């Protein structure tokens, strides 16, 4: 039996995410003076944290501190996928449709 899809990720487009607080940097790494590998954007609040390949793993720490379940990649070459921390599954952003 196949698992039901994650309702947190269903139908998300880039428009469902707020403007990043620090679009080109992990805000916690900036404060601490540490380095990051790739960036993740929180859907709830726009916090930018570093990925789990980064030494400090600030995106995951943000989830544990806040309970905000969904983030997306904002690294240019990977900017099409999402992650749900609650269900531990990935998703893909749907294209933004333009209204006339």
N, C-alpha and C positions, 0 to 999 in steps of 0.2 A: 504494500500500500504506500503510495506517495504522500509525503507530508503536505499539508495545506500551505499555500504561499503566505509569507509574512504580511500581515495587514499594515504594518508600519511603513513598508516600502512600496505598497501598491500605488501605481499611477504617479509617482513622483517625477517632476521635471525640475530643471535648474531653477525655475521660477518659484518653487516651493521652499527654497532656502533663502535665508536673509543675506544681506550684503556682508561679506567677511569683515570682521573687525580689523584683521591684519592680513590682507590678501596674499602677500608675498613672504610671510614669515609665521612661524609658530609664536604666538604671543607669550607663552610661558618660557620658551627657550630664549626669547629676546630679554625677558626679565631676569632670567638666571644666567645668561651668558653661555648657554649650551648650544649644540648644533643639532640640526634635524635632517632627515632624509627626504621625506615627502609630507605633504600637508593634507589635513582633513578638516572639513567644515561642519559644525553642529547645526542641525536643522532647527533646533529650538531657539538658539540665542546668537548664532553667528560666531561663536568661539572658534578660533583656528588653533588646532593642536597638531603635533607631529605624530606620524604613524608608528606602528609597533616595531618597525625596523630601525627607528631612531632610538638613541640611548635612553631618553627620558619618557617616551611613550605617553605624551601629554593628551592625545585624543582619548585614549582608553581611560586615563586618569580622570579626564573631564566627565566621562560617562559615569564612573564610579562615584565621583563627588556630587553629581547633579541628577543622575538618573535619566538624562536626555538620551533616548534610545537610538537615534538615527544620525549618521554622518555621511558625507560624500567626499570623494577625492577632489581636491582642487589643484592637484599637480597636473599641468597641461596635457601630458601624454596619457593620463589615466582618468581624466575628468568626467567620465561617463558612468561611473559605478557608485553604488551606495552600499552601506553596511548597517545592519541592525544588530546592536549589541545584545538585545534581549533574546532574539532567536538565533543569533550567530549565523546569519545568512547574508549573502550579497544580493544586490539587485542592480538594475540598469535604469538610468534616467530615461524617461520618455521624451520625445521631442516636444518643444514648446510650440503650440499652435498659435498662430497670429490671427487676431480677430480683425475683421474689416470694418 
